[in-house]
């Protein structure tokens, strides 16, 4: 354990994916996580087509596809009015849909695959210090243990210790509003085969199906409660969701609140330290890109590191950083635009709806959005393919 090819800090979907790629390609990895056990809550719930394609070659796509809900359409609506339909069924992929699945399930499938490949996650192992020289990275844990690795991957989230200890800036800002998140049982006028971004004068709400007949609710609110109640979620849907046939909330199984940042790390590589996922970029959940972008980072980084460990030039790692950072900036900008549209003032709402309604009738616009949201437009940003 004290010496490894690659030390990965963070055992969420991003860290686990990096580890799977490297193990399958024949390299030693050690995965650390600060938590005593993996979280069992939903959190991210959207897996897009490009992400499933990437995971296919690493033995994870099949269980995800079997477990998740296949939603062939993403729509932007203003209450009952359909503004922009974004169908995925015509895309050139084996997975022409958005796959809705709990992040807990995604992590469980990734962890199962990692164990099949002969690796484990070491918990709880908080990192307190990161140092590097020309030959290796040295990591000190909270309990005093010292580990050495050829390379260190920071996949430890928005408050990344690896990023902070490495002196990498994380520029951007924070949305003034808070977000509420809940997994609920509901009935009524919400389609079961769509991921819906509802616009309204009261603000944004996202409604999406999950396995087991559940729905994921995400909304921008001024002051989100820690544990959203049935009454709170019902009030959100009454003000922002369908009107002619209202959605009725019967049960809240889990809920949370969070603040959303829009930030990108100043660099994704500093010597032998590399960043991926939320440690490198964070943004609004509009469009469901966060975990998908992180898994793309993970596959790209894992494959690049494997090449370097096999003898290729370490300069390849600059290519990883140089390609992935502009991709992250583009996705952060897309999520910000969607959030800005959703938060349009009442005075601007009629013009916004007119423009979106007209744009939504243009096939080229719908196709472009489908390519962007599915991640297929980022295929060209992956190395060695």
C-alpha positions in Angstrom: 0.0 0.0 0.0 2.8 2.4 0.8 4.0 2.5 -2.8 1.8 2.4 -5.9 1.8 3.6 -9.5 -1.2 5.9 -8.9 -2.8 7.1 -5.7 -6.4 8.2 -6.2 -8.1 10.4 -3.5 -11.8 10.2 -3.6 -14.1 7.1 -4.2 -17.0 8.7 -5.9 -17.9 7.9 -9.5 -14.8 9.8 -10.8 -12.2 8.3 -8.6 -13.6 4.8 -9.0 -13.6 5.2 -12.8 -10.0 6.3 -12.9 -9.1 3.3 -10.8 -11.0 0.8 -13.0 -9.4 2.2 -16.2 -5.9 1.9 -14.7 -6.4 -1.6 -13.2 -8.0 -3.0 -16.4 -5.0 -1.6 -18.3 -2.6 -3.3 -16.0 -1.4 -0.8 -13.4 -1.3 -0.6 -9.6 -3.7 1.8 -7.9 -4.6 2.7 -4.4 -7.9 4.4 -3.7 -8.4 6.5 -0.6 -11.6 8.1 0.7 -12.0 10.3 3.8 -15.5 8.9 4.6 -15.9 5.8 6.7 -18.4 4.4 4.1 -19.8 5.4 0.7 -22.8 7.7 0.7 -26.1 5.8 0.0 -28.1 8.8 -1.2 -29.1 9.6 -4.8 -27.3 12.9 -5.5 -26.4 12.9 -9.3 -29.0 10.9 -11.2 -28.3 11.5 -14.9 -26.0 9.3 -17.0 -25.8 10.5 -20.7 -25.2 8.4 -23.8 -21.5 9.3 -24.2 -20.8 8.3 -20.6 -22.4 4.9 -21.1 -20.3 4.5 -24.3 -17.2 5.2 -22.3 -18.0 2.8 -19.5 -19.0 0.0 -21.9 -15.3 -1.0 -22.6 -14.7 -1.1 -18.8 -17.5 -3.6 -17.9 -19.9 -1.2 -16.2 -22.4 -0.2 -18.9 -24.5 -3.3 -18.9 -25.6 -3.2 -15.3 -26.2 0.6 -15.5 -28.4 0.1 -18.6 -30.4 -2.7 -17.0 -31.0 -0.8 -13.8 -31.7 2.7 -15.1 -34.8 4.3 -16.5 -34.4 5.1 -20.3 -35.8 8.5 -21.0 -35.7 9.3 -24.8 -36.6 13.0 -24.5 -35.5 16.1 -22.7 -37.9 19.0 -22.7 -38.0 22.6 -21.6 -41.5 23.7 -20.6 -43.1 26.7 -19.1 -45.8 25.1 -17.0 -47.9 23.2 -19.5 -46.5 24.9 -22.6 -43.8 22.9 -24.5 -41.0 25.3 -25.5 -38.2 23.0 -26.7 -38.4 19.3 -27.2 -35.0 17.6 -27.4 -35.4 14.0 -28.7 -32.4 11.6 -28.4 -33.8 8.7 -30.4 -32.1 9.8 -33.7 -28.6 10.0 -32.3 -25.9 7.7 -33.7 -25.4 5.7 -30.5 -26.4 2.4 -28.9 -27.8 4.4 -26.1 -30.2 7.0 -27.6 -31.7 8.2 -24.3 -30.8 9.7 -21.0 -30.3 7.0 -18.3 -31.8 8.0 -15.0 -30.3 6.1 -12.1 -29.3 6.9 -8.5 -25.7 7.8 -8.0 -25.6 5.3 -5.2 -26.4 2.6 -7.7 -23.8 4.0 -10.1 -21.1 3.9 -7.4 -22.1 0.4 -6.4 -21.7 -0.9 -9.9 -18.4 0.8 -10.3 -17.1 -0.5 -6.9 -18.2 -4.1 -7.9 -16.2 -3.8 -11.1 -13.1 -2.4 -9.2 -13.2 -5.3 -6.8 -13.5 -7.8 -9.7 -10.2 -6.2 -11.0 -8.6 -6.8 -7.6 -8.6 -3.4 -5.9 -10.4 -2.0 -2.9 -11.2 1.4 -1.4 -9.4 2.2 1.8 -11.6 4.1 4.4 -11.5 6.3 6.3 -8.2 7.8 5.1 -8.3 11.6 5.2 -5.4 13.3 3.5 -3.7 16.1 5.3 -0.5 16.8 3.3 0.6 16.5 -0.3 4.2 16.9 -1.5 6.0 16.1 -4.7 9.4 16.1 -6.3 10.6 15.0 -9.8 10.3 11.3 -9.0 7.1 10.8 -6.9 4.3 12.2 -4.8 4.2 11.8 -1.1 0.9 11.9 0.8 0.5 12.1 4.5 -2.8 10.8 6.1 -4.5 12.0 9.2 -3.3 9.0 11.2 0.3 9.8 10.3 0.8 7.2 7.6 2.9 8.2 4.6 2.2 6.9 1.1 4.2 7.3 -2.1 3.0 7.1 -5.7 4.2 7.9 -9.1 1.2 10.1 -9.7 -1.6 11.5 -7.5 -5.2 12.0 -8.8 -7.4 14.4 -6.9 -11.0 13.2 -7.4 -12.0 14.5 -3.9 -14.8 16.9 -4.8 -15.4 20.7 -4.7 -13.5 21.0 -1.4 -10.5 19.0 -2.7 -7.7 18.7 -0.3 -5.4 17.5 -3.1 -6.2 20.7 -5.1 -5.7 23.0 -2.1 -2.5 21.3 -0.9 -1.1 21.5 -4.4 -1.7 25.2 -4.6 -4.1 25.1 -7.6 -6.5 28.0 -7.8 -10.3 27.4 -8.2 -11.7 30.5 -9.8 -15.4 31.4 -10.3 -18.3 32.2 -8.0 -21.4 30.9 -6.2 -25.0 31.3 -7.2 -26.9 33.5 -4.7 -29.8 31.1 -4.6 -29.8 27.7 -3.0 -31.0 24.4 -4.5 -33.3 21.8 -3.1 -33.2 18.2 -4.1 -35.7 15.4 -3.3 -36.6 11.9 -4.5 -40.4 11.5 -4.3 -43.3 9.4 -5.2 -45.9 11.4 -7.2 -48.8 11.1 -9.6 -50.6 13.4 -11.9 -49.5 15.4 -15.0 -45.8 14.7 -15.1 -44.7 12.5 -18.1 -42.8 9.4 -17.1 -40.6 9.2 -20.2 -39.1 12.7 -20.1 -36.5 14.7 -18.2 -38.3 18.1 -17.8 -36.8 21.5 -17.2 -39.8 23.6 -16.0 -39.5 27.3 -16.3 -42.0 29.6 -14.4 -42.2 33.1 -12.9 -41.4 31.4 -9.6 -38.2 29.8 -10.8 -36.7 26.6 -12.1 -37.7 23.0 -11.2 -36.4 19.9 -12.8 -38.5 16.7 -12.7 -37.1 13.4 -13.9 -38.0 9.7 -13.5 -36.0 7.3 -11.4 -36.1 3.5 -11.0 -38.8 2.2 -8.8 -41.4 4.6 -9.8 -39.7 7.6 -8.2 -39.0 11.1 -9.5 -36.1 13.4 -8.8 -37.0 17.0 -8.1 -34.3 19.8 -8.3 -35.3 23.4 -7.8 -33.7 26.8 -7.3 -35.1 28.5 -4.1 -34.0 31.4 -2.0 -33.6 29.4 1.2 -33.8 25.6 0.8 -34.8 23.5 3.9 -32.4 20.9 5.1 -35.1 18.2 4.8 -37.8 19.1 2.3 -41.2 18.0 3.4 -44.1 16.8 1.2 -45.8 20.2 1.7 -42.6 22.0 0.6 -42.1 19.9 -2.6 -45.9 20.1 -3.4 -45.8 23.9 -3.2 -42.9 24.0 -5.6 -44.7 21.8 -8.1 -47.9 23.8 -7.7 -46.1 27.0 -8.5 -43.7 25.7 -11.2 -44.9 22.4 -12.6 -47.9 21.4 -14.7 -51.1 23.3 -14.2 -53.9 21.5 -16.1 -53.2 18.2 -14.5 -51.1 19.0 -11.3 -48.5 16.7 -10.0 -49.4 15.3 -6.5 -46.6 14.4 -4.1 -47.3 11.3 -2.0 -44.0 10.7 -0.3 -40.5 12.2 0.1 -38.0 9.4 0.4 -34.9 11.6 0.6 -34.0 15.2 0.3 -31.2 17.7 0.7 -30.1 21.2 0.0 -26.9 22.6 -1.5 -25.3 25.7 -2.9 -24.1 25.7 -6.4 -20.7 27.1 -7.6 -19.5 27.8 -11.0 -15.8 27.3 -10.8 -12.9 25.8 -12.9 -9.5 24.9 -11.6 -6.7 27.1 -13.0 -4.9 23.9 -14.2 -5.8 20.2 -14.2 -2.2 19.2 -13.8 0.6 20.4 -11.5 3.6 18.1 -11.9 2.6 14.7 -10.8 -0.7 15.8 -9.4 -3.8 15.7 -11.6 -7.4 16.8 -11.0 -10.7 15.3 -12.3 -14.4 15.7 -11.6 -15.7 18.3 -9.1 -12.1 18.8 -7.8 -11.5 20.4 -11.2 -14.9 22.0 -12.2 -18.3 22.6 -10.7 -21.5 24.1 -12.2 -25.2 24.3 -12.1 -27.1 21.0 -12.3 -29.1 22.3 -15.3 -28.6 19.8 -18.1 -27.4 17.1 -15.8 -23.7 17.4 -16.9 -21.7 17.2 -13.7 -21.1 13.5 -13.0 -20.9 12.8 -16.8 -18.2 15.4 -17.3 -16.3 13.9 -14.4 -16.5 10.4 -15.7 -15.2 11.7 -19.1 -12.3 13.2 -17.2 -11.7 9.9 -15.4 -11.6 7.8 -18.6 -9.4 10.3 -20.4 -7.0 10.6 -17.4 -6.9 6.9 -16.8 -6.1 6.1 -20.4 -3.5 8.9 -20.6 -1.8 7.9 -17.4 -1.7 4.2 -18.5 0.1 5.3 -21.7 2.6 7.3 -19.6 3.2 4.4 -17.2 3.7 2.1 -20.1 6.6 4.4 -21.3 5.1 7.2 -23.3 6.2 10.8 -22.7 4.8 12.4 -19.5 4.0 15.4 -21.8 0.8 13.4 -22.7 -0.5 14.6 -19.3 -0.3 18.1 -20.5 -2.6 17.1 -23.4 -5.1 15.7 -20.8 -5.1 19.0 -19.0 -5.0 21.1 -22.1 -8.0 19.3 -23.6 -10.2 18.8 -20.6 -10.1 22.3 -19.1 -11.6 24.0 -22.2 -14.3 21.3 -22.3 -15.1 22.0 -18.7 -15.3 25.7 -19.4 -17.7 25.0 -22.3 -20.0 22.8 -20.1 -20.0 25.3 -17.2 -21.1 28.0 -19.7 -23.9 25.9 -21.1 -25.2 25.1 -17.6 -25.0 28.8 -16.7 -27.0 29.8 -19.8 -29.7 27.2 -19.0 -29.8 28.5 -15.4 -30.0 32.1 -16.5 -32.8 31.3 -18.9 -34.7 29.6 -16.1 -34.3 32.6 -13.8 -35.5 35.2 -16.3 -37.6 37.9 -14.7 -41.3 38.1 -15.2 -40.8 41.1 -17.5 -38.4 39.1 -19.8 -40.3 35.8 -19.6 -42.7 36.4 -22.6 -39.7 37.3 -24.9 -37.7 34.3 -23.6 -40.7 32.0 -24.2 -41.2 33.4 -27.7 -37.6 32.9 -28.7 -37.3 29.4 -27.2 -40.6 28.4 -28.7 -39.5 29.5 -32.2 -36.0 27.9 -31.7 -37.7 24.7 -30.5 -39.4 24.3 -33.9 -36.1 24.2 -35.8 -34.8 20.6 -36.2 -31.2 21.8 -36.3 -31.5 23.5 -33.0 -33.1 20.4 -31.4 -30.4 18.2 -32.8 -27.6 20.4 -31.6 -29.0 20.4 -28.1 -29.4 16.7 -28.2 -25.7 16.3 -29.2 -24.6 18.7 -26.4 -26.7 17.3 -23.6 -25.9 13.6 -24.5 -22.2 14.5 -24.5 -21.8 13.0 -28.0 -20.3 16.3 -29.2 -17.4 15.7 -26.8 -16.4 12.4 -28.4 -13.6 14.2 -30.2 -12.2 15.5 -26.9 -11.3 12.0 -25.8 -7.7 10.7 -26.4 -6.8 7.5 -28.2 -10.1 6.9 -29.9 
